[in-house]
Amino acid sequence: MDSSQIETGAPLSIEIAQIASPSTTLSPTSTPSDRISKDAIRTSLRASTVDGVFAAIFSIGTGGVLLGNFLVELGASPIVFGMLASIPMLANLFQPIGAYLSERSTSRFQYSLGIYGIARLLWLILVIGIVSFSWGGLNSNQLVVLSLLILVCSHLLGGLGTASWFSWIAMLVPRRLRGRYFGLRNSIANLTELISLPIAGLAISHWSGGSIQGYGVILLLGIIFGIVSLGCQYLQVDINPQLQNTYYANSSQTSEIQSDSVPNEPGEISEAISLPQIPTPQNQIDSSIWKNSNFLVFLLYFGSWAFAVSLSAPFFNLYLLDTLNLDVSWVTFYNSLRAGAHMLMLIVWGRLTDKIGNRPILISTGILIAVIPWLWLTIGSSPLDLWLWLPLLHIFIGANWGGVDLCNNNLQIEIAPVKNQSIYFATAAAVAGASGALGATIGGFIAQFAGSFGIAEVFIVSGVLRLASLVPLIVKKDLGS
């Protein structure tokens, strides 16, 4: 499946303000003389990796092909599939609000636990709804509406927490290890999806009570794993956002701190990392987003890219499940191939970004991603398509999306200053979310009311717009690295 997801496992750096463990978060009156040991950093990164594994299982149950198949079984229309894709992106509009609230908290961990704990527990209502449906208490239309309402509430809450989590992890990953660490972290998460998704698909399609009941069981297990993933965050070094905004460095200081703090050897972290000193007024970064030309160019690219991708991406699984009438177990198998290619190539992309930078990879992989909607137009239901071209297409998608996801996240880190960092991340997510939601909604209406030609037209236009969205990256040669 062509993915329009914007990864949140990612913008980051170690220009750290003030850090403490979750049980001993430092107060705003602490001095910038505290140091963080390499063991604490290593523990945090390992905990974040395990968190990503359990979160991946939660995501499998609450989105993607399994939720899509659930709605297909309920007879949902293409407009519903457009909404299914647009709701998570619209929720990104709440990220600036979440960033504002999180910057006034005193613990990234406590803020994340409160926001995501509620957001994930909300899915229990859908489990109850599926039980009621099985007993005749709800009809299919009511269950579709309930699913969309829970999706809205869950993602709106998630939108309040994403920027804070983003900034939290950004402070924990050394700059020279950024590509390698996130390549590894995302690869492990994709390996989890590679293993879990086909198992879940087989369980649903062969469940004795029917695929809808089977999805309810998988959803319940996903919720449990989602709560466990939040527990892993307790092991990460916590950050007081107020202190992060008090002790920040300008871009030149940031580079110097990173060079002194992190050695060249992969995976090695210095014994202790000194906190940056408060800069003098003349050296301070202007934290105004509207005066940051690099960030504005990135917003132009990011928003147009999200619109172009989302115009067609929500309808690829619908095409497989509905138009080609494939069993969900086959569709999950194809998606697992995509996840496997994504996993393997993330390690390659991670090391490559550390050597040549993010912008060249974004341009090259972006061009390859742009032609994907056109390739879908060549897919039919012949045995050759099902056994050869569909698997190859999903492998191609997964391999190249790894580079786009990783470099998009890393490029945000390089552009956003340390002070009020989460606000920059939230603004980027809000712009991409609004653009992506608009694209998915427009694509859904075209697919609903224009028939089969409408789908083809959406795919063609989406490819053209994807190529056009890369122009800011090509023109702005000094954007990031």
C-alpha positions in Angstrom: 0.0 0.0 0.0 1.2 3.4 -0.9 1.5 5.2 2.4 0.6 8.8 3.2 1.4 8.4 6.9 3.6 11.0 8.5 5.9 9.1 10.8 6.2 10.4 14.3 9.1 8.3 15.2 11.4 11.0 14.4 12.6 14.6 14.5 15.5 14.7 16.9 18.8 15.8 18.4 20.7 16.0 21.6 21.0 19.7 22.1 19.5 19.1 25.5 18.2 21.6 28.0 17.5 19.9 31.3 16.8 16.2 31.7 15.9 13.8 34.5 14.3 10.4 34.9 10.5 10.2 35.0 10.6 9.7 38.8 12.9 12.7 39.3 12.1 15.3 36.8 14.1 18.4 37.5 12.4 21.6 38.6 12.5 24.9 36.7 14.9 26.2 39.3 17.6 23.6 38.5 20.9 24.9 37.1 22.3 23.9 33.7 25.2 22.1 35.3 23.5 18.6 35.4 24.8 15.9 33.2 23.2 12.9 31.6 25.2 9.7 31.5 25.6 7.5 28.4 23.8 4.6 30.2 20.7 6.8 30.7 20.8 7.7 27.0 21.2 4.0 26.0 18.4 2.9 28.3 16.1 5.6 26.8 16.8 4.6 23.2 16.2 1.0 23.9 13.0 1.8 25.7 11.9 3.9 22.8 12.6 1.1 20.4 10.5 -1.4 22.4 7.8 1.3 22.6 7.8 1.5 18.8 7.3 -2.3 18.6 4.2 -2.4 20.8 2.9 0.8 19.2 3.2 -0.8 15.8 1.0 -3.7 17.0 -1.6 -1.2 18.3 -1.5 0.6 14.9 -2.1 -2.6 13.0 -5.3 -3.1 14.9 -6.6 0.4 14.8 -5.8 1.4 11.2 -4.5 0.3 7.8 -5.8 -2.7 6.0 -7.5 -4.4 9.0 -9.7 -1.4 9.8 -10.3 -1.0 6.1 -11.4 -4.6 5.6 -13.7 -4.2 8.7 -15.4 -1.2 7.0 -15.6 -3.1 3.7 -17.4 -5.9 5.5 -19.8 -3.4 6.9 -20.5 -2.0 3.4 -18.8 1.4 3.8 -18.7 3.7 0.7 -15.6 5.2 -0.9 -16.4 8.5 0.9 -16.0 6.7 4.2 -12.6 5.5 3.1 -11.7 9.1 2.2 -12.8 10.1 5.7 -10.8 7.2 7.1 -7.7 8.7 5.7 -8.5 12.4 6.2 -9.5 12.2 9.9 -6.0 11.3 11.2 -4.5 14.1 9.1 -7.1 16.6 10.2 -6.2 15.8 13.8 -2.8 17.2 13.1 -4.4 20.6 13.1 -4.6 20.2 16.9 -0.9 19.7 17.2 -0.1 23.5 17.7 -2.6 23.5 20.6 -1.0 20.4 22.0 2.5 21.9 21.6 1.3 25.0 23.4 -0.1 22.9 26.3 2.8 20.6 26.5 5.3 23.5 26.7 3.6 24.5 29.9 3.9 21.1 31.5 6.8 20.0 33.6 7.1 16.4 32.3 7.0 15.0 28.8 6.3 11.5 30.2 3.3 12.6 32.3 1.8 14.6 29.4 2.3 11.7 27.0 0.8 9.2 29.4 -2.3 11.2 30.0 -3.0 12.1 26.3 -2.2 8.7 24.7 -3.6 6.6 27.5 -7.1 8.1 27.0 -6.8 8.0 23.2 -6.0 4.3 23.1 -8.5 3.3 25.7 -11.3 4.9 23.6 -11.0 2.0 21.2 -12.5 -0.2 23.8 -15.8 1.4 22.9 -15.5 0.0 19.4 -14.9 -3.5 20.9 -18.1 -3.1 22.8 -19.8 -1.9 19.7 -18.7 -5.0 17.8 -20.0 -7.2 20.6 -23.4 -5.4 20.4 -23.4 -5.8 16.6 -22.9 -9.5 16.9 -25.9 -9.7 19.3 -28.1 -7.5 17.0 -27.9 -4.4 19.1 -26.3 -2.2 16.3 -26.7 -2.4 12.6 -23.8 -2.0 10.1 -24.4 1.7 9.4 -24.4 2.5 13.1 -21.2 0.6 13.6 -19.5 2.5 10.7 -20.5 5.8 12.3 -19.3 4.6 15.7 -16.0 3.6 14.1 -15.5 7.0 12.6 -16.5 8.8 15.8 -13.9 6.8 17.8 -11.3 7.5 15.0 -12.0 11.2 15.3 -11.8 11.4 19.1 -8.7 9.1 19.3 -6.7 11.0 16.7 -7.7 14.4 18.0 -6.3 13.4 21.4 -3.3 12.0 19.6 -2.8 15.2 17.8 -2.4 17.0 21.2 0.4 14.7 22.1 2.4 14.1 18.9 4.5 17.3 18.9 5.5 16.8 22.6 6.6 13.2 21.9 8.4 14.4 18.9 10.3 17.0 20.8 11.0 14.6 23.7 12.7 12.0 21.4 14.4 14.8 19.5 16.4 15.6 22.7 17.5 12.1 23.3 19.1 11.0 20.0 22.7 12.1 19.3 22.9 13.9 15.9 25.6 11.7 14.4 23.5 8.6 15.3 20.2 10.0 14.2 19.9 8.3 10.8 21.2 5.0 12.1 19.1 4.9 15.2 15.8 5.8 13.5 16.6 3.5 10.7 17.0 0.7 13.2 14.0 1.7 15.3 11.7 2.0 12.3 13.1 -1.3 10.9 12.2 -3.1 14.1 8.8 -1.6 14.1 8.3 -2.7 10.4 9.6 -6.2 11.3 6.8 -6.3 13.9 4.3 -5.3 11.3 5.8 -7.9 8.8 5.2 -10.7 11.3 2.0 -9.5 13.0 -0.1 -8.3 10.1 -0.4 -11.5 8.1 -1.1 -13.4 11.4 -3.8 -11.0 12.2 -5.2 -11.2 8.7 -5.4 -15.0 8.8 -7.0 -14.9 12.2 -9.7 -12.5 11.1 -10.5 -14.3 7.8 -10.7 -17.7 9.6 -12.4 -16.6 12.8 -15.3 -19.0 13.5 -17.7 -16.1 14.3 -16.9 -14.2 11.2 -14.4 -11.6 10.1 -16.1 -8.8 12.0 -15.9 -10.6 15.3 -12.3 -11.6 14.5 -11.4 -8.0 14.0 -12.9 -7.2 17.4 -10.5 -9.7 19.0 -7.5 -8.4 17.2 -8.5 -4.8 18.2 -8.7 -5.8 21.8 -5.2 -7.3 21.7 -3.9 -4.2 19.9 -5.3 -1.9 22.7 -3.5 -4.0 25.3 -0.2 -3.7 23.5 -0.8 0.0 23.0 -1.0 0.5 26.8 2.1 -1.6 27.3 4.0 0.7 24.9 3.2 3.7 27.0 4.7 1.8 30.0 7.9 1.6 28.1 8.1 5.4 28.0 8.6 5.4 31.8 12.1 4.0 31.2 13.1 7.0 29.0 14.8 10.0 30.4 12.2 12.6 31.0 12.4 16.2 29.9 11.0 19.3 31.5 9.7 21.4 28.6 10.1 24.6 30.5 13.8 24.0 31.1 14.2 22.9 27.4 13.0 26.4 26.4 15.1 28.2 29.0 18.5 26.6 28.2 18.8 26.5 24.4 21.5 27.0 21.9 21.8 28.8 18.6 22.6 26.8 15.4 26.4 27.3 15.6 26.4 26.3 19.3 24.3 23.3 18.5 26.8 22.0 15.9 29.6 22.5 18.4 27.9 20.7 21.2 27.0 17.8 19.0 30.6 17.5 17.7 32.0 17.5 21.2 29.4 15.2 22.8 29.1 12.4 20.3 32.1 10.4 19.0 32.5 9.1 15.5 32.0 5.4 16.4 28.5 4.2 15.6 26.5 3.4 18.7 28.9 5.1 21.1 27.9 8.0 23.4 30.2 10.1 25.5 30.3 9.4 29.2 28.3 12.5 30.0 26.7 15.2 28.0 27.0 18.8 29.1 24.0 21.0 28.9 24.3 24.1 26.6 24.9 27.4 28.2 22.4 30.2 27.8 23.4 32.3 24.8 23.8 36.0 24.8 20.9 38.0 23.3 22.7 38.9 20.1 23.3 35.2 19.4 19.8 33.9 20.1 17.8 32.3 17.4 14.8 34.2 16.2 12.1 31.7 17.2 9.5 33.2 14.9 8.4 30.6 12.4 7.5 33.2 9.8 11.0 34.6 9.8 12.6 31.1 9.2 12.8 30.9 5.4 14.1 27.3 5.4 11.2 26.2 7.5 8.7 28.0 5.3 10.1 26.3 2.2 9.8 23.0 4.0 6.2 23.7 4.9 5.5 24.4 1.2 7.0 21.1 0.2 5.5 19.1 3.1 2.0 20.5 2.6 1.9 20.0 -1.2 3.4 16.5 -0.8 0.8 15.4 1.7 -2.0 16.7 -0.5 -0.6 14.8 -3.6 0.0 11.6 -1.7 -3.4 11.6 0.1 -5.3 12.2 -3.1 -4.9 8.6 -4.1 -3.3 6.6 -1.2 -6.5 5.8 0.7 -8.0 3.9 -2.3 -5.3 1.3 -3.0 -6.5 -1.1 -0.3 -10.1 -0.4 -1.3 -9.1 -1.3 -4.9 -7.7 -4.7 -3.7 -10.5 -5.5 -1.3 -13.5 -4.3 -3.3 -12.6 -4.0 -7.0 -10.4 -7.1 -7.2 -12.4 -8.8 -4.4 -9.3 -10.2 -2.7 -9.4 -11.9 0.7 -8.0 -9.9 3.5 -5.4 -12.5 4.2 -3.9 -11.8 0.7 -4.0 -8.1 1.2 -2.2 -8.4 4.5 0.4 -10.6 2.8 1.0 -7.8 0.3 1.2 -5.2 3.0 3.7 -7.4 4.9 5.9 -7.5 1.8 5.8 -3.7 1.8 6.7 -3.7 5.5 9.6 -6.1 5.0 11.1 -4.0 2.2 10.5 -0.9 4.3 12.3 -2.5 7.2 15.3 -3.7 5.3 15.8 -0.4 3.4 15.4 1.8 6.5 18.8 0.5 7.7 20.3 1.4 4.4 18.6 4.8 4.2 19.7 5.6 7.8 23.3 5.1 7.1 23.1 6.8 3.8 21.5 10.0 5.3 24.3 10.2 7.8 26.8 10.3 4.8 25.1 12.3 2.1 22.3 14.1 3.8 18.5 14.1 3.7 17.7 16.4 0.7 19.3 14.3 -2.1 17.5 11.1 -0.8 14.2 12.9 -0.5 14.4 14.1 -4.1 15.4 10.7 -5.6 13.0 8.6 -3.6 10.3 11.2 -4.0 10.5 10.8 -7.8 10.1 7.1 -7.5 7.2 7.4 -5.1 5.5 9.8 -7.5 5.1 7.2 -10.2 3.4 4.7 -7.9 -0.2 5.8 -8.7 0.5 5.3 -12.4 1.8 1.8 -11.7 -1.4 0.9 -9.9 -3.3 1.6 -13.1 -1.6 -1.3 -14.8 -2.7 -3.8 -12.1 -5.6 -6.1 -12.8 -6.8 -9.4 -11.4 -4.9 -11.8 -13.7 -2.8 -14.5 -12.0 0.3 -12.8 -13.3 -0.8 -9.6 -11.5 -1.7 -11.3 -8.3 1.4 -13.5 -8.0 4.1 -11.3 -9.5 3.3 -7.6 -10.1 1.4 -6.9 -6.9 4.1 -8.4 -4.7 6.8 -6.5 -6.7 4.8 -3.3 -6.5 4.5 -3.5 -2.7 8.2 -4.2 -2.3 9.0 -1.2 -4.5 6.6 1.0 -2.4 8.1 -0.1 0.9 11.7 0.2 -0.1 11.3 3.8 -1.3 8.9 5.1 1.4 11.5 4.2 4.0 13.8 6.9 2.6 10.9 9.5 2.4 9.7 8.9 5.9 13.1 9.0 7.5 14.4 12.0 5.7 11.3 14.1 6.1 11.6 13.6 9.9 15.3 14.3 10.0 15.0 17.4 7.8 12.5 18.9 10.3 15.1 18.4 13.1 17.8 20.3 11.3 15.5 23.2 10.4 13.7 23.7 13.7 15.5 25.5 16.5 15.7 24.0 20.0 13.6 26.6 21.7 9.9 25.9 21.3 10.9 23.0 19.1 7.6 21.2 19.5 5.7 24.2 18.1 7.7 23.9 14.9 7.0 20.2 14.7 3.3 20.8 15.4 3.0 23.5 12.7 4.5 21.2 10.1 2.2 18.4 11.1 -0.8 20.8 11.0 0.0 22.0 7.5 0.6 18.5 6.2 -2.5 17.2 8.1 -4.8 19.9 6.6 -3.4 19.4 3.1 -3.6 15.6 3.4 -7.1 15.6 4.7 -8.2 17.9 1.9 -6.6 15.6 -0.7 -8.2 12.5 0.8 -11.6 14.1 0.9 -11.4 15.3 -2.7 -10.2 11.9 -3.8 -13.0 10.2 -2.0 -15.7 12.3 -3.6 -14.2 11.9 -7.1 -14.0 8.1 -6.5 -17.6 8.0 -5.2 -19.3 10.0 -7.9 -17.1 9.5 -11.0 -17.1 5.7 -11.2 -14.1 3.6 -12.3 -12.8 6.4 -14.5 -12.8 8.7 -11.4 -10.3 6.3 -9.7 -8.0 6.3 -12.7 -8.2 10.1 -13.0 -7.3 10.5 -9.3 -4.3 8.2 -9.7 -3.0 10.2 -12.7 -3.4 13.6 -11.1 -1.8 12.4 -7.9 1.3 11.3 -9.7 1.7 14.7 -11.4 1.2 16.6 -8.2 3.7 14.4 -6.3 6.3 15.4 -8.9 5.4 19.0 -8.6 5.6 19.0 -4.8 9.4 18.2 -5.1 10.2 21.5 -6.8 10.8 23.4 -3.5 13.4 20.8 -2.5 15.1 21.0 -5.9 15.2 24.8 -6.0 16.2 25.4 -2.3 19.7 23.7 -2.5 20.7 24.8 1.0 17.7 23.4 2.7 19.1 21.2 5.5 21.7 18.7 4.5 
